[in-house]
């Protein structure tokens, strides 16, 4: 018998009696619903909690008690007390105890914090002594840990000093090194969350010091002596325990007191000396995380960082230890990233020492080690402070640390030892370029990278154009980084493009690969583009025109691509240029406008540059709060001056953009519209007004002429000039003054616009009004506007409905509470809109229905005498509410089938949105009313009602639906055999949800007829079959294969409930397809780097080794002409000579039976392997089987007819040796034909006629002599 426990409230009290309130379906209820169906489970750990939960809820009903979280909490504590008392008397109540703890862990997160605090002593007295008992029962132990997860976070400051609380925290700490992973993880999560959420007003949890002391004591014990190697029982000095504590430390590292970090770092440094590779790797990883902590946590360790570096450097791992090396190298880089020396010399000395150690690991043959070394060197490059770089620039001798580093890097580019590390080497050079962007003067002064790294960058450019260099992508990334730091005006001086014909005449290699790198932002002045690239593009355009005139289309295309790439780099020069006033001259502006008008291919690049020109300056002129200004970045004053220059030209540029906007198609207007918006944002109010008035005047003139034009219903909605001018007004709308905005609203709401013949004009009229209301610049009388729109509804076109719904959605919240009588006039249009063919229009209609419902739920007065069409006797006023709105909406149930279907769908949406504030009585009335329509013969109506039923079962409380199951189930079963509109699948899924919620017995008892009940029996069998398949898949030998997950349904919550159904897609929500396409996991092998042999020239191993390296992956790629190189060629004609070979090979029996037994088992037809569970898998595609199939296919010509008639053609492609393909093809496909002579005469293949060879047999050199026009392409290919 459950007793009541006082929690400071009236026992089991709920609320005000006599009022029926439908509570929201909480997450707790959803969790409990998953437990209740398991009362008949054969598994005790599922059945016992379900039976206990049902017993508790039965007690609540008997005592007329609300099933609140507090009630569950009290009842479970009482049950726990009784269970423990029975155990003391010798009764075995272990299963009940575990079930109580499981339910407590599930319920306690939903219990209010004051209730938990008030019962801390009770919980402690009952559960704290259970830790030793539950140590052997991991599931129950995890439940207890989950319980204390909530208990600890609910405590106030005074309760932390309770003895039982402190002892419980210490017990949970010990479970952080438990050998069971789930227990260990749960305990660690509890500790982490506890110390991360200190009780107010504390900023740090007092128990964090306890956690630190526990960690330090364990690490001290582990570091003192050798690790225990006993596997019989895990001790505190075993390697596993050490790994557990290090993993726990990584989890809570950021939550510990900063003062404890140095001591922990010292203890972590002792672990690598114990000789355990994985422990050393883990400790180094934690140290890396420690050094990357925020400044407030890491400040304490910076004082002893020099000592930490010395300890780490003094104990380097072996260069063959590929497990420990990456972590050790990572520690050095992360440690030095926070290192700050007192003077420049100390910093340089430490940097040189660490750099030398890390640099040597770039020679490693292990790819992870090289990557870790590159990352560590990147961290070291980030420690290049301004003082350190300035000191290097002042000292021009080569003895400085930075100059030594640069010299070593330059030599490594040609060294054979670093050839395999070329990608990592290039990434380190990129990091050096980035971290040497310091300037000693203004923005026009050279950077440190320009003064120190030009030889390295020039050498990379030379490697990039070498024939055998295989790391071109990495080189391009490094050169792109150099382009962003130095700028094209510097880079092109050492790496010229060499693209013009005069450069090719002097055998200079072209560098067209530099052109795509121009598009990124860089510090070069805009004047460089005007003086260098504009003339270059003009010369290339002339070469293109000349090539087109001379009918050299390929060459013309090359010049066209180069011109486009040049202008694609225009945007890179527009990022806050320092010489904007001098470079953006009227002549250059005129050139840009001409390109916008006359060069559609170059228009996107020019528009992007003009957009970046404004956006970059605006961003630089308005820095974000808390942003630390970069000394090398453009200053705010410089950006402000640039904006002033641009604002003076805004009016002219807007006129150009408007003209271009009107001449391009609809698909090309998006980018131009963005540029118009950007330039309008910096234009003055007068300039915007002038531009707006010009557009309005053009709009009015075209509107008058368009009224006389034929109708465009169903045609294009954007082809007219009138619609184009409206698009421009939409772009200018955010920048209009309030007066101009009001004038535009009145213009757009005029009869000429909203009843016009042009679809596009009408649609844009509603869109303009909506955007004006959203901007807040216009204040209108919502009631007047809605009445005006209602009068114009006769001329509404389908294309404008979406924007009209959006307009109403914005107007409805502005209605006064005394104007609720307007809402009924909007209901028919909104309801019918939910059935629109356009998805966007339907979504807008649903939003309007919700807006009407929200407005009615806010209260007000509905004056029935002012409602159109209201009877004279219904003139009494009523209070606005959501239930009154549903009553209004239900009037549509008396209309046409289309209207009924739309009304049901709208009601479903409102029920889902306002289910928590609708009374149970109203829910019942709606459910019973719509249930009648399940007997309708109209499929459109039934489809909507099925959606409502599905939503009701998912959303509404079970007590509302349960009384109507006897009517609902038979009516659903009547549609269970109808395949049209997927009714059968929809009904089946509804029953699956009903079975989960109400149980099998309750639903089956309502089925009635035996024939109808078979549907439910079939569903039950399918569910059981799905469970069996799951069990069989778990036991299958392909457990490691990836199982495809269910498709996630994307949409809002209502659509997921109404339309989302795995059952409708896969026939059952539990039945996963059993046949999967097997995806073999390919082992990723690191490809080694090798020397490539060149037969024609000697190899110099001391210089240029990087261009002579190759890797295995590129070696295996098939290259053009690779197969042809295996055959002899005729020196005179260049023909391939293919010698016939006999494909019959006599294979004698093997005498080495014992030595080939294993090989035979793997390659014979009977060869097999065993899976992880011992199952045998026989080989199908073996060498012997392939050999027999090949012999079966290679028949004689005389037997071809018999062979093809006796057996089916094998579709598998035979794997033949090179040179046998033709013979095998002839022997397979040849069929004797009596009309051979006729076929030969009609053949038009490679036949030698009149002494002339076919073109296919001519050598390339002979073919090139005929019709070759001479000259070389711009890319250097002959």
C-alpha positions, 0 to 999 in steps of 0.5 A: 500500500502506497502511503502519502508523503508531505512535500510542502503542498496539500497531498496529491493536490493538483489545482482548482477543483471543478475545472477540467484542464487539458495539460500539455503532453510533457516529455515525462509523459512521452518517456512513460508511454514507452515503458507502459506497453512492456507489462507482458514482456518476457524480459524482467528488466522491461516488465518490472518497471512497467508493472510498477508504473501501472501499479503507481498510476492505479493508486493515483486513480484510486486516491483521485490524485493528479499524476504529476512529477511530484506525485511520482517522486513521492510514490517511488520514494515510498516504494523504495523505502518499502523495498529496502525494508523487505530486503532487510527481512530477507526477501529478494527484492533486487528486481523491484529495487532496480526498477524503482531506481530506473523510474526515479532516474527517469522522473527526477529531472521533471521534479521541481528544484524546491521539492528535490532540495526538501527531500535530499536527506530522504534520498540520501538515507535511502540510496547512498548505502546502495552504492556497494550493493549496486557495484555488481549491477551496472544498469542499476548503478547507472540509474543511481548515478543518473539520479544523483546527476540531478540531485547534485545540480539542485543543491544550494550552497549550504547543502554541499557541507552535508556529510552524506553529500560529500561521501556520495561525491567521493563515491561517484569519483571512484566510479570514474575509473570503473573498468565498465565503460558505460558506468565510467562515462556516466560517473564522469559526466556527473562530475563534469556537470556538477563542477560546471554548475556551481550554486549561486552566487559562487563562480566555481564549485567547491567540489572542484578542489576535491576532484583536483585532489583526487586526480593528483593523488592517483597520478602521484601513485601512478607516477611513483612506481612501475605500472602493475601488469596483473590482469587478474584484478585492476588496481589503482596503479594498473595501465588501464586505471592510468588511462581512465584517469587521464581520459577523465582529466581531459573531460573536466580540464576546463572546469578545474581551478586555474591554480591547480593546472601547474601541479597537474601538468607536472604530474602528467609529465611523469607518465611518459617515463613509465614506458606505456606508449598509449598512456604517454600518448594520452598524457601528451594529448591532455597536455596539448589541451591544457596549453590551448585553454582560454587565457583565464585558465592557462595563465598559471602555467605560463610561468613554468612553461620554460621548464615544461618545454625542457622536460618534454624536450629531454624525453623524446620518443624513438623516431620509430615510435609512430604511436607516440611521436605525433602526440609528443610533437603536438605538445611542443607546438601547443606549448610554444603557442602560449610561450611568452619570453621576457625578451626577444633573445630568450624567445628566439633561443627557445624558438630555435631549439624547439623548431630544430627538434620538430623540423627533423620529424618532417623526414619521417616515413610515417604520414601522421608524424609528418602531419603532426610536425607540420601542425606543430611548426604552424603553431610555432609560426604563430609565435612570431611576435612583432618584436621578434620579426622587427628584431630579425629585420634590423639584424641583416646577418644570417645568424638570426634564428628566423633567417636560419629557419628560412634558409633551412626551409629553402634548402629543403625544397630541393633536398631528397630527404624532404621530398616525401614531405613536400605537401607538409613543407608547403603548408609550413611555408604558407604558415610562415607567409601568413605570420610574417604579414607585419609591416613596419610602416603604413599599408603601402610599406613592404611586409616582412614576408616580402623582405624575407621570403621572396626567394622561397616563393620564387623557388616554389614558382619554379617548381610549379612549372616543372614537368614532373612536379606532382604537388601542384595543388599544394603549391597553388595553395601556398602561392595563393597565400602569398598572393593574399599577403604580398599582393599581385603587384609584388608577386608578379614581379618575381613570377611574371605571367608570360602569357602574351605571344612575345613572351612565348617567342623567348621560350618563357614558361606561361603562368596562367595558374596565377590568374585564378589566385587574383580573386581573393582579397589582397593589399595591392592598390586598385591602380595596379589593376588599372595600369597592368591588367586593364591594358593586358586584357585589352591586348588579349581581347584584340588577339581573341578578335583576330583569332575569331576573324581568322577562324581559329576558334580554339585559340579564340577560346583560350584568349576569352578564358584568360580575359575572363580570369583577369576580370574575375580578379577585379574583386580582389583589388576592391577590398578597401583599396588605399588609392580608391580616389586616384584609381576610380577615375571617370575613365575607369568608371566609364570602362566598367559601365561599358563592360556591364552593358556590352560584355555579358560574360564579364558582367558578373565579375564587374558586379562582384567587384563593385559590390565588394568595393562598398561592402568591404569599406562599410565593414571596415568603417563600422568595426564590431564591439570588442574587436581588437584592431589589426595594425596592418588592416585598413583603418576606420578613417581610411574606410570612411574616406573611401565611403565618401568617395563612393557616395559621391558616385552613387547616383550615377552608378544607380542609373547604370545599374537600373539600365542594366537591370532592365536589359537582362533576363529574370534569371540574371537580375539577382546579382544586379539587384544585390549590387543595387541594394548595396550601393543604395545603402550608402547613397544619400536620402536625396539621391535615393529620392531622385532615383525613386521618383524616376522609377515611379514615373516610369512605372506609372507610364507603363502601367497606363499602357499595360492596361490596354495590352492583352491579358497575361494570365498564365503567361510570364509574370516578369516580362513587362517593363512595369513588373521590372520597375516594381522589382527596382522599387522593392530593392529601394524600399528599405532606404525610402523615407517614411513619406515616400514609403507611404506614397508607394503603399498607396500606389501599390494598393490602387485598383490599377495595380491589384486588379491589373491584367499582368500577373507579375504586376499584381503579385509585386503589388501585394509583395511591396505592401507586405514589405512596407508593413514589415519595415515599420515605415508605414502605419495603416488602419488594418480594418480599412485595408482589409475591407479594401482588399476584400473589395478587390478580390474579384480581380485576384489572379492565382499567382498573387494569392501567396503574397495576398495571404502574407499581407493579411497575416501581417494585418490581422495582429494589428486589428483592434479588439473591437474589430473581430467581426472582420475575421469571418470574412477572411476565413473562406479565402484562408481555408480554401488557400490551404488547398492551393496547388502552390506549396508556398501559397499553401504554407502562407494560407496555413500561416494566415489561419494560425494568425487568425486563431492567435488573434481570436485567442487574445480575446475581444468582442465579435459583433455578430450584427456586423458580420456579412451574411449573419441572420437578424436574430444572431445579433448578440455579441460574443467573446473572441476565443480560439473555441469561437474561432473553431466554431466559425471555421466549422461552418465550412463543413456544410460546403462543397467536398473541396471546402469540407476537405480544406476545413478539416485540414485547417482544423487539424492545424489549429488543433495541433497549435492550440491543443493546450488551451482548447478544453476537453469538451471542445476536443471531444465535439471536434473529434466526434464531428469529424469522425462522421466524415469517415463514412463519406464516399468522397475520397478528398474528404476522407483523406483529410479526415485520416490526417486529422485522426492521425494527428489526434492519436499523436497529439490529443490525450488518450482519455479523449480518444478512448471513449470513441474507439468503438466508432473509430476502429470499425470506420478505419477498417472499412478503408483498410483495403482501399489502395487508392491515394495510399489509403491502405498504408495510411490506415495501417500506420494509424493502427500501428500508432493506436496499438502503441498507445492503447495496447492490442487488447483494447483496439482488437476488442473494438474491431467487431467483425472477424474479417475486419479483425484480420487486418489487426492480426496481420499488423501484429504479425508483421510487427513481430516478424520485424522484431525477429528480423532485427534479432537475426540481423544482430546475429548475422556475421555482417555486423560491422557493415553500415546499415542505412538509417531511416530517412529523416523527414524535413519540415515543421512539426505539424507536417512531420506528424500529419505526413511523416510516416516511415510506415507509409514508405516502408510498409512498416515503421519497424520493418527495416529492409533485409537486403542491403547493398554490401559496402566493403570498407576499403583500407586506406593505405598510405602511399609511399613516395618513390623516385621516378626514372627518366630514361633520357636524362641523368638524375641529380639527387642533390638538386631539384629532387622534388620534381622527380618524385612520384607516388604509388597512387599516380603510378597506378593511374592509367595514362594515355598510350600506356597500352600501346607502349607494350607493342612494337611499332613500324619505324616507317609507318608508325603502325603497331605490330601485334604478334599472335600468341597461342592462348592455350597453355599446358598446365600440368598437375601440381606435385607440391600438394602440401605446400599449396594446400592453403593457396588451393583453399583460397583460390579453388572453387571450394575455397572458403573463409570463416566469418567472425562467428565461425560461419563458412563463406565459399568463394565465388569469384576464384581464379579456377572458376574464371579460368574455366569460364574463359576456356568455355568461352574460347571455342573454335569457330566451327563450334561457335554455333553449338556453343552459343546455342547450348549455353547462355552468354556469360555477361561477365567481362573476360579478363584476358591478357593484352594482345588476346582481346581481338582473337577472343572477340573473333572466336566468340562472335564469329558466325559463318555467313554465306554472304561474306563477299557482299558484306566485304564490298559494302564495308567502310572500315579501315580498308586500304584503297587505291594505295592509300592507308586509312587515316587511323593507321597514319602516325601522328607526325604524318597526320600533323603535316597535313593541314597544320596551321602552325603556331603555338597555343598560349598554354605552351602546348605544341 
